[in-house]
Amino acid sequence: MEYDNTNRGVLFRNNRKEKDTHPDFTGSINIEGEDRWLDAWVRESKDGKKFFSISSRAKQGDPSSSGARPRQAETIEPSEDIPF
């Protein structure tokens, strides 16, 4: 039986981060059948709460290629069980 990855994704810590502008986490996600690259940065709000700033882009080529601009971006609060 094949696993259905529709509307699911994964993030891994970015071990290739060299600059502050590089994402802290990278991965991929499937949104309604479309595979996309996913990047996340750990940010801190003015009141000290940590959150993820997330962007995604069409999955074309190498995920580490620079110059590819995200087509969508959103901010999502991390769950309490994610260690920082």
PyRosetta script that sets phi, psi and omega in degrees:
from pyrosetta import init, pose_from_sequence

init()
pose = pose_from_sequence("MEYDNTNRGVLFRNNRKEKDTHPDFTGSINIEGEDRWLDAWVRESKDGKKFFSISSRAKQGDPSSSGARPRQAETIEPSEDIPF")
pose.set_psi(1, 132.3)
pose.set_omega(1, -179.5)
pose.set_phi(2, -89.6)
pose.set_psi(2, 138.2)
pose.set_omega(2, -179.5)
pose.set_phi(3, -79.1)
pose.set_psi(3, 136.5)
pose.set_omega(3, 179.8)
pose.set_phi(4, -91.4)
pose.set_psi(4, 112.0)
pose.set_omega(4, -179.4)
pose.set_phi(5, -93.8)
pose.set_psi(5, 9.7)
pose.set_omega(5, -179.3)
pose.set_phi(6, -59.7)
pose.set_psi(6, 131.8)
pose.set_omega(6, 179.4)
pose.set_phi(7, 61.5)
pose.set_psi(7, 34.4)
pose.set_omega(7, 176.9)
pose.set_phi(8, -132.9)
pose.set_psi(8, 156.6)
pose.set_omega(8, 179.2)
pose.set_phi(9, -156.0)
pose.set_psi(9, 178.9)
pose.set_omega(9, -178.0)
pose.set_phi(10, -148.9)
pose.set_psi(10, 145.3)
pose.set_omega(10, 174.6)
pose.set_phi(11, -125.8)
pose.set_psi(11, 141.4)
pose.set_omega(11, 175.9)
pose.set_phi(12, -126.3)
pose.set_psi(12, 148.9)
pose.set_omega(12, 175.3)
pose.set_phi(13, -58.4)
pose.set_psi(13, 136.0)
pose.set_omega(13, -178.6)
pose.set_phi(14, -81.8)
pose.set_psi(14, 102.1)
pose.set_omega(14, 179.7)
pose.set_phi(15, -80.6)
pose.set_psi(15, -4.2)
pose.set_omega(15, -179.0)
pose.set_phi(16, -106.0)
pose.set_psi(16, 12.0)
pose.set_omega(16, -178.5)
pose.set_phi(17, -66.5)
pose.set_psi(17, 124.2)
pose.set_omega(17, -179.9)
pose.set_phi(18, -118.2)
pose.set_psi(18, -21.5)
pose.set_omega(18, -178.5)
pose.set_phi(19, -129.4)
pose.set_psi(19, 158.3)
pose.set_omega(19, 177.4)
pose.set_phi(20, -60.6)
pose.set_psi(20, -27.1)
pose.set_omega(20, -178.7)
pose.set_phi(21, -77.7)
pose.set_psi(21, -16.8)
pose.set_omega(21, 177.3)
pose.set_phi(22, -71.1)
pose.set_psi(22, 146.7)
pose.set_omega(22, -178.9)
pose.set_phi(23, -66.3)
pose.set_psi(23, 149.7)
pose.set_omega(23, 176.2)
pose.set_phi(24, -76.9)
pose.set_psi(24, -28.8)
pose.set_omega(24, 179.6)
pose.set_phi(25, -134.6)
pose.set_psi(25, 145.5)
pose.set_omega(25, 176.1)
pose.set_phi(26, -135.3)
pose.set_psi(26, 158.2)
pose.set_omega(26, 178.6)
pose.set_phi(27, 176.5)
pose.set_psi(27, -154.2)
pose.set_omega(27, 179.4)
pose.set_phi(28, -144.3)
pose.set_psi(28, 161.3)
pose.set_omega(28, 179.9)
pose.set_phi(29, -146.9)
pose.set_psi(29, 151.0)
pose.set_omega(29, 174.1)
pose.set_phi(30, -111.8)
pose.set_psi(30, 121.9)
pose.set_omega(30, 178.9)
pose.set_phi(31, -116.6)
pose.set_psi(31, 108.9)
pose.set_omega(31, 180.0)
pose.set_phi(32, 48.9)
pose.set_psi(32, 44.9)
pose.set_omega(32, 175.6)
pose.set_phi(33, 92.4)
pose.set_psi(33, -9.1)
pose.set_omega(33, 179.2)
pose.set_phi(34, -99.5)
pose.set_psi(34, 122.2)
pose.set_omega(34, 177.1)
pose.set_phi(35, -79.4)
pose.set_psi(35, 132.7)
pose.set_omega(35, -177.0)
pose.set_phi(36, -136.8)
pose.set_psi(36, 150.7)
pose.set_omega(36, 171.3)
pose.set_phi(37, -78.8)
pose.set_psi(37, 149.0)
pose.set_omega(37, -178.1)
pose.set_phi(38, -131.4)
pose.set_psi(38, 130.6)
pose.set_omega(38, 176.8)
pose.set_phi(39, -125.4)
pose.set_psi(39, 145.7)
pose.set_omega(39, 179.5)
pose.set_phi(40, -141.1)
pose.set_psi(40, 139.6)
pose.set_omega(40, 176.3)
pose.set_phi(41, -117.9)
pose.set_psi(41, 138.2)
pose.set_omega(41, 175.2)
pose.set_phi(42, -85.2)
pose.set_psi(42, 123.2)
pose.set_omega(42, -179.6)
pose.set_phi(43, -122.8)
pose.set_psi(43, 168.1)
pose.set_omega(43, 177.9)
pose.set_phi(44, -129.3)
pose.set_psi(44, 130.3)
pose.set_omega(44, 179.9)
pose.set_phi(45, -74.7)
pose.set_psi(45, 169.7)
pose.set_omega(45, 180.0)
pose.set_phi(46, -59.6)
pose.set_psi(46, -29.6)
pose.set_omega(46, 179.4)
pose.set_phi(47, -92.6)
pose.set_psi(47, 12.8)
pose.set_omega(47, 172.5)
pose.set_phi(48, 88.7)
pose.set_psi(48, 4.7)
pose.set_omega(48, 179.0)
pose.set_phi(49, -84.2)
pose.set_psi(49, 133.0)
pose.set_omega(49, 178.1)
pose.set_phi(50, -84.3)
pose.set_psi(50, 145.3)
pose.set_omega(50, 179.2)
pose.set_phi(51, -151.4)
pose.set_psi(51, 167.8)
pose.set_omega(51, 175.3)
pose.set_phi(52, -99.0)
pose.set_psi(52, 135.3)
pose.set_omega(52, 166.5)
pose.set_phi(53, -103.7)
pose.set_psi(53, 123.7)
pose.set_omega(53, -168.9)
pose.set_phi(54, -122.0)
pose.set_psi(54, 141.8)
pose.set_omega(54, 172.0)
pose.set_phi(55, -134.9)
pose.set_psi(55, 153.9)
pose.set_omega(55, 175.8)
pose.set_phi(56, -136.1)
pose.set_psi(56, 156.0)
pose.set_omega(56, 178.2)
pose.set_phi(57, -149.2)
pose.set_psi(57, 157.6)
pose.set_omega(57, -179.3)
pose.set_phi(58, -54.9)
pose.set_psi(58, 142.0)
pose.set_omega(58, -176.8)
pose.set_phi(59, -83.7)
pose.set_psi(59, 87.9)
pose.set_omega(59, 178.3)
pose.set_phi(60, -132.6)
pose.set_psi(60, 114.9)
pose.set_omega(60, 177.6)
pose.set_phi(61, 82.7)
pose.set_psi(61, -162.5)
pose.set_omega(61, -175.6)
pose.set_phi(62, -72.5)
pose.set_psi(62, 129.6)
pose.set_omega(62, -179.1)
pose.set_phi(63, -64.3)
pose.set_psi(63, -19.9)
pose.set_omega(63, -178.5)
pose.set_phi(64, -93.3)
pose.set_psi(64, 1.4)
pose.set_omega(64, -177.9)
pose.set_phi(65, -67.1)
pose.set_psi(65, 131.1)
pose.set_omega(65, 179.0)
pose.set_phi(66, -84.9)
pose.set_psi(66, 161.8)
pose.set_omega(66, 179.8)
pose.set_phi(67, 96.1)
pose.set_psi(67, -18.8)
pose.set_omega(67, 176.8)
pose.set_phi(68, -80.6)
pose.set_psi(68, 117.8)
pose.set_omega(68, -178.3)
pose.set_phi(69, -90.7)
pose.set_psi(69, 137.6)
pose.set_omega(69, 177.2)
pose.set_phi(70, -62.9)
pose.set_psi(70, 140.8)
pose.set_omega(70, 177.3)
pose.set_phi(71, -89.3)
pose.set_psi(71, -25.1)
pose.set_omega(71, -179.2)
pose.set_phi(72, -134.3)
pose.set_psi(72, 148.2)
pose.set_omega(72, 175.8)
pose.set_phi(73, -145.6)
pose.set_psi(73, 143.7)
pose.set_omega(73, 175.6)
pose.set_phi(74, -153.6)
pose.set_psi(74, 159.5)
pose.set_omega(74, 178.4)
pose.set_phi(75, -111.5)
pose.set_psi(75, 131.3)
pose.set_omega(75, -177.7)
pose.set_phi(76, -130.4)
pose.set_psi(76, 132.4)
pose.set_omega(76, 175.0)
pose.set_phi(77, -69.0)
pose.set_psi(77, 132.4)
pose.set_omega(77, 176.8)
pose.set_phi(78, -73.0)
pose.set_psi(78, 156.4)
pose.set_omega(78, 177.4)
pose.set_phi(79, -74.8)
pose.set_psi(79, 158.6)
pose.set_omega(79, -177.3)
pose.set_phi(80, -64.4)
pose.set_psi(80, -21.0)
pose.set_omega(80, -176.6)
pose.set_phi(81, -89.9)
pose.set_psi(81, 6.0)
pose.set_omega(81, 176.1)
pose.set_phi(82, -90.0)
pose.set_psi(82, 118.0)
pose.set_omega(82, -178.4)
pose.set_phi(83, -75.2)
pose.set_psi(83, 139.6)
pose.set_omega(83, 175.2)
pose.set_phi(84, -121.9)
pose.dump_pdb("model.pdb")
